[in-house]
């Protein structure tokens, strides 16, 4: 489902995402989270940003499955969560995401 969500992104967005690993954790993850972005968003990077490990988007399978009743519902939630975490990668915080309806 995560691969499908990533494949459904606009091609130009994918080109802008460099040095980002997307993983699926099969456990529940931290309470209240369906996914998590860890890294330094490109707008916050300085000239000292080099030789670092990839940023990481983690998807929490158990947490998503716990709130979804069907596979179709889970696929939709995975897509929303992937987009949400990618927005964080580009420096968009939760307040701005809420303003945008996410």
C-alpha positions in Angstrom: 0.0 0.0 0.0 2.9 2.4 0.7 4.5 1.7 -2.6 1.1 2.3 -4.3 0.8 5.6 -2.4 4.3 6.7 -3.4 3.8 5.6 -7.1 0.6 7.8 -7.1 2.5 11.0 -6.3 3.1 13.5 -9.1 6.4 12.7 -10.8 7.9 16.1 -10.2 7.3 15.7 -6.4 9.2 12.5 -6.5 12.1 14.1 -8.2 12.3 16.7 -5.4 12.6 14.0 -2.7 16.2 13.1 -2.4 17.9 11.1 0.3 14.6 9.9 1.9 14.0 6.4 3.1 10.4 5.2 3.5 9.9 2.2 5.8 7.0 0.3 7.3 7.3 -0.6 11.0 5.0 -3.5 11.8 4.6 -2.5 15.4 2.1 0.1 16.7 4.7 2.9 16.9 4.4 5.9 19.3 0.9 6.5 20.7 -1.2 8.6 18.5 1.0 8.4 15.4 0.3 6.7 12.1 3.5 7.8 10.5 6.6 9.9 11.4 9.1 12.0 9.4 12.5 12.2 10.9 15.1 14.4 9.3 15.9 18.0 8.3 13.5 19.5 5.8 15.2 20.9 2.7 14.1 24.5 3.5 16.0 24.2 6.8 19.2 22.7 5.5 22.4 24.8 5.5 25.6 24.5 3.6 26.8 22.1 6.3 24.2 19.5 5.2 26.3 16.8 3.7 27.3 13.2 4.4 24.2 12.6 6.5 22.0 9.5 6.8 18.8 9.7 4.7 15.8 11.4 6.1 13.2 8.7 7.1 9.5 8.4 6.8 8.2 5.6 9.0 4.7 4.2 8.6 3.2 2.3 11.5 1.3 -0.6 10.2 -0.5 -1.7 13.4 -1.6 1.8 14.2 -3.1 2.2 10.7 -4.8 -1.2 10.8 -6.2 -0.5 14.2 -8.3 2.4 12.9 -9.4 0.9 9.6 -12.1 -1.7 9.1 -11.4 -2.6 5.5 -8.4 -2.9 3.2 -9.8 -0.1 1.0 -10.0 2.2 4.1 -6.5 1.2 5.1 -5.2 2.1 1.6 -6.8 5.5 1.8 -5.3 6.1 5.2 -1.9 5.0 4.1 -2.1 7.5 1.2 -3.2 10.3 3.5 -0.4 9.5 6.0 2.3 9.2 3.3 1.2 12.7 1.9 1.2 14.1 5.4 4.7 12.9 6.2 6.0 14.0 2.8 4.6 17.5 3.6 6.7 17.5 6.8 9.7 16.6 4.7 9.2 19.8 2.7 8.9 21.8 5.9 5.1 22.0 6.2 4.0 21.8 9.8 0.8 20.3 11.3 -0.8 23.8 11.7 -0.3 24.6 8.0 -1.5 21.1 7.1 -4.7 21.8 9.1 -5.2 25.1 7.3 -4.9 23.2 4.0 -7.4 20.7 5.0 -5.0 17.8 5.8 
